[in-house]
Amino acid sequence: MLEMKSACENCQQALAQKAEAYICSYECTFCRSCTDNFDTICPNCDGLLTRRPPRPAPRADSSSTASLGE
């Protein structure tokens, strides 16, 4: 499961789970301003930075997600 990091790895700006954030395939995480400064290229791995997908709201029946980790 995708780790929803809570801060930009470059400037330490707080990033709420629903905030606009950008990640590479290694889950390096950056705010929009830093991503723009990096021209959407991760400074750690040279991978493409893309918009982090939002995490869906929890379902009323949480038992349906219990088997995802199995």
N, CA, C and O of each residue as an XYZ file, in Angstrom:
280
protein
N       0.845     -1.174      0.000
C       0.000      0.000      0.000
C       0.894      1.243      0.000
O       1.944      1.266      0.642
N       0.474      2.243     -0.708
C       1.202      3.499     -0.823
C       1.324      4.187      0.528
O       0.328      4.372      1.227
N       2.548      4.566      0.896
C       2.764      5.314      2.135
C       2.431      6.783      1.868
O       3.011      7.398      0.973
N       1.514      7.338      2.630
C       1.110      8.733      2.473
C       1.983      9.587      3.392
O       1.608      9.861      4.532
N       3.142     10.002      2.894
C       4.066     10.785      3.714
C       3.456     12.142      4.038
O       2.696     12.702      3.248
N       3.797     12.656      5.200
C       3.134     13.855      5.709
C       3.902     15.149      5.486
O       3.451     16.211      5.916
N       5.064     15.084      4.819
C       5.848     16.300      4.580
C       6.659     16.171      3.294
O       7.054     15.076      2.893
N       6.892     17.306      2.667
C       7.749     17.364      1.474
C       9.173     16.998      1.889
O       9.680     17.496      2.895
N       9.806     16.137      1.120
C      11.167     15.707      1.438
C      12.205     16.795      1.211
O      13.333     16.681      1.691
N      11.843     17.841      0.490
C      12.803     18.915      0.213
C      12.657     20.081      1.184
O      13.631     20.478      1.824
N      11.453     20.633      1.298
C      11.258     21.849      2.104
C      10.545     21.596      3.427
O      10.366     22.521      4.220
N      10.140     20.363      3.671
C       9.459     19.959      4.901
C       8.051     20.537      5.065
O       7.489     20.469      6.158
N       7.471     21.102      4.005
C       6.093     21.607      4.079
C       5.167     20.460      4.436
O       5.278     19.367      3.880
N       4.247     20.710      5.369
C       3.280     19.689      5.758
C       2.377     19.344      4.581
O       1.944     20.223      3.836
N       2.100     18.057      4.425
C       1.228     17.566      3.349
C       0.146     16.688      3.965
O       0.412     15.557      4.372
N      -1.065     17.208      4.030
C      -2.184     16.407      4.521
C      -2.454     15.289      3.519
O      -2.044     15.379      2.362
N      -3.138     14.242      3.958
C      -3.410     13.122      3.054
C      -4.161     13.545      1.806
O      -3.976     12.945      0.747
N      -4.999     14.560      1.905
C      -5.749     15.022      0.731
C      -5.060     16.183      0.025
O      -5.605     16.720     -0.940
N      -3.886     16.580      0.478
C      -3.168     17.701     -0.129
C      -2.576     17.295     -1.481
O      -2.325     16.118     -1.739
N      -2.361     18.288     -2.326
C      -1.695     18.038     -3.604
C      -0.228     17.740     -3.314
O       0.489     18.569     -2.752
N       0.201     16.560     -3.699
C       1.581     16.136     -3.498
C       2.000     15.316     -4.706
O       1.155     14.804     -5.440
N       3.295     15.191     -4.908
C       3.837     14.479     -6.066
C       4.809     13.419     -5.591
O       5.561     13.629     -4.639
N       4.786     12.255     -6.276
C       5.630     11.132     -5.902
C       6.291     10.538     -7.140
O       5.807     10.694     -8.261
N       7.411      9.851     -6.908
C       8.045      9.066     -7.974
C       7.714      7.594     -7.723
O       6.962      7.291     -6.796
N       8.242      6.696     -8.504
C       7.927      5.276     -8.350
C       8.497      4.691     -7.060
O       8.087      3.608     -6.643
N       9.435      5.393     -6.423
C       9.981      4.956     -5.138
C       9.284      5.636     -3.958
O       9.704      5.475     -2.812
N       8.230      6.389     -4.235
C       7.427      7.096     -3.248
C       8.161      8.261     -2.578
O       7.794      8.665     -1.474
N       9.188      8.805     -3.229
C       9.751     10.069     -2.765
C       8.616     11.079     -2.904
O       7.898     11.052     -3.903
N       8.440     11.954     -1.943
C       7.262     12.814     -1.892
C       7.643     14.281     -1.812
O       8.490     14.670     -1.009
N       7.004     15.101     -2.661
C       7.318     16.530     -2.723
C       6.055     17.358     -2.872
O       5.048     16.887     -3.401
N       6.117     18.592     -2.403
C       5.006     19.529     -2.592
C       5.025     20.032     -4.043
O       5.975     19.787     -4.787
N       3.981     20.724     -4.416
C       3.881     21.209     -5.803
C       5.000     22.202     -6.138
O       5.577     22.146     -7.224
N       5.301     23.100     -5.213
C       6.322     24.109     -5.472
C       7.687     23.462     -5.739
O       8.374     23.829     -6.693
N       8.069     22.516     -4.908
C       9.352     21.839     -5.125
C       9.326     21.019     -6.406
O      10.315     20.988     -7.139
N       8.207     20.353     -6.686
C       8.077     19.579     -7.921
C       8.260     20.477     -9.139
O       8.942     20.104    -10.094
N       7.649     21.663     -9.104
C       7.826     22.618    -10.195
C       9.293     23.028    -10.325
O       9.817     23.131    -11.435
N       9.950     23.259     -9.193
C      11.372     23.640     -9.216
C      12.259     22.535     -9.777
O      13.298     22.804    -10.379
N      11.834     21.279     -9.571
C      12.593     20.129    -10.083
C      12.191     19.754    -11.508
O      12.680     18.756    -12.038
N      11.313     20.529    -12.135
C      10.815     20.212    -13.481
C      10.232     18.799    -13.557
O      10.427     18.091    -14.545
N       9.518     18.398    -12.507
C       8.848     17.104    -12.356
C       9.788     15.892    -12.435
O       9.352     14.789    -12.767
N      11.069     16.098    -12.132
C      12.033     14.996    -12.090
C      12.510     14.837    -10.645
O      12.970     15.797    -10.027
N      12.398     13.632    -10.117
C      12.798     13.368     -8.735
C      14.302     13.597     -8.578
O      15.090     13.025     -9.331
N      14.713     14.425     -7.609
C      16.140     14.675     -7.408
C      16.866     13.478     -6.794
O      18.097     13.442     -6.795
N      16.134     12.509     -6.276
C      16.755     11.346     -5.647
C      17.048     10.227     -6.641
O      18.091      9.578     -6.556
N      16.124      9.996     -7.593
C      16.280      8.840     -8.484
C      16.144      9.187     -9.967
O      16.266      8.307    -10.819
N      15.896     10.456    -10.283
C      15.699     10.916    -11.660
C      14.414     10.383    -12.296
O      14.246     10.463    -13.513
N      13.513      9.843    -11.485
C      12.231      9.366    -11.980
C      11.243     10.510    -12.155
O      11.458     11.613    -11.652
N      10.176     10.240    -12.861
C       9.130     11.221    -13.104
C       8.283     11.406    -11.841
O       7.850     10.430    -11.228
N       8.054     12.651    -11.462
C       7.163     12.961    -10.345
C       5.757     13.151    -10.893
O       5.531     13.965    -11.789
N       4.818     12.394    -10.348
C       3.417     12.486    -10.761
C       2.546     12.750     -9.538
O       2.964     12.532     -8.401
N       1.345     13.218     -9.790
C       0.428     13.565     -8.704
C       0.112     12.333     -7.869
O      -0.231     11.276     -8.400
N       0.231     12.483     -6.577
C      -0.072     11.384     -5.660
C      -1.582     11.135     -5.659
O      -2.359     12.078     -5.509
N      -2.001      9.895     -5.822
C      -3.441      9.624     -5.834
C      -4.028      9.824     -4.442
O      -3.358      9.573     -3.440
N      -5.274     10.272     -4.379
C      -5.899     10.438     -3.069
C      -6.280      9.081     -2.483
O      -6.586      8.143     -3.218
N      -6.258      8.988     -1.188
C      -6.705      7.765     -0.522
C      -8.222      7.834     -0.408
O      -8.757      8.853      0.028
N      -8.922      6.778     -0.789
C     -10.382      6.806     -0.706
C     -10.851      6.853      0.742
O     -10.140      6.435      1.656
N     -12.045      7.364      0.929
C     -12.649      7.409      2.267
C     -12.886      5.977      2.737
O     -13.172      5.096      1.926
N     -12.768      5.743      4.031
C     -13.022      4.382      4.539
C     -14.445      3.938      4.235
O     -15.382      4.734      4.285
N     -14.590      2.677      3.925
C     -15.904      2.103      3.646
C     -16.632      1.843      4.951
O     -16.010      1.649      5.996
N     -17.937      1.842      4.882
C     -18.735      1.533      6.060
C     -18.468      0.125      6.539
O     -18.445     -0.120      7.745
N     -18.262     -0.827      5.605
C     -17.959     -2.213      5.943
C     -16.460     -2.408      5.797
O     -15.986     -2.737      4.710
N     -15.714     -2.213      6.863
C     -14.250     -2.292      6.804
C     -13.753     -3.718      6.641
O     -12.575     -3.910      6.340
N     -14.600     -4.728      6.827
C     -14.162     -6.117      6.674
C     -13.796     -6.432      5.222
O     -13.041     -7.372      4.975
N     -14.313     -5.668      4.262
C     -14.016     -5.937      2.856
C     -12.581     -5.570      2.504
O     -12.058     -6.071      1.509
N     -11.922     -4.709      3.286
C     -10.527     -4.338      3.028
C      -9.568     -5.166      3.861
O      -8.356     -5.055      3.675
N     -10.062     -5.990      4.772
C      -9.188     -6.777      5.638
C      -8.357     -7.775      4.858
O      -7.257     -8.114      5.295
N      -8.835     -8.258      3.725
C      -8.106     -9.274      2.967
C      -7.093     -8.688      2.005
O      -6.389     -9.448      1.339
N      -6.984     -7.362      1.901
C      -6.049     -6.758      0.949
C      -4.601     -7.110      1.272
O      -3.801     -7.288      0.354
N      -4.246     -7.212      2.528
C      -2.871     -7.503      2.890
C      -2.529     -8.975      2.875
O      -1.373     -9.343      3.080
N      -3.493     -9.805      2.642
C      -3.246    -11.251      2.664
C      -2.825    -11.767      1.326
O      -2.579    -12.964      1.176
